[in-house]
Amino acid sequence: MTIDKQKKKQLSTSYATSARPMGVYQIRNVKNGKILVEGSMDLPGAHNRLEFQKQTNTNTVIALREDWNKYGPDAFVFEVLDRIKPPEEGTFDQAERLKYKEEVDALTELWVEKLQPFGDAGYNHPKRL
């Protein structure tokens, strides 16, 4: 089964302009309880990335590297902390994407402030003032 070029381009454009579940997540080390708190415009994509890294034992998250090597990839789990509801219908244009990105960033800051995932508690770095 082949898809003609025009249909493939249309599907690609549709995917690129669609809104995916977005929000804040943590990667938690089940061995020592440390967490990394991050935000994403694509929560399923962030989860898939971690699962791929676990399957291939490749870690691109420098903050986790030492514990990843010590405990192994299976010591890390992905957990959604908060979601932002995407737009109901239609395309997700650049201006709207920027608005939602700012919302994800603000929500991430709130969760980092709440959980304080620094030092012995986590892998995040405190914000420089």
Secondary structure, DSSP 8 states (H G I E B T S, - for coil): ----HHHHHHHHHHHHTS---EEEEEEEETTT--EEEEEES-HHHHHHHHHHHHHHT----GGGHHHHHHH-GGGEEEEEEEEE---SSS---HHHHHHHHHHHHHHHHHHHHHH---GGGBS------
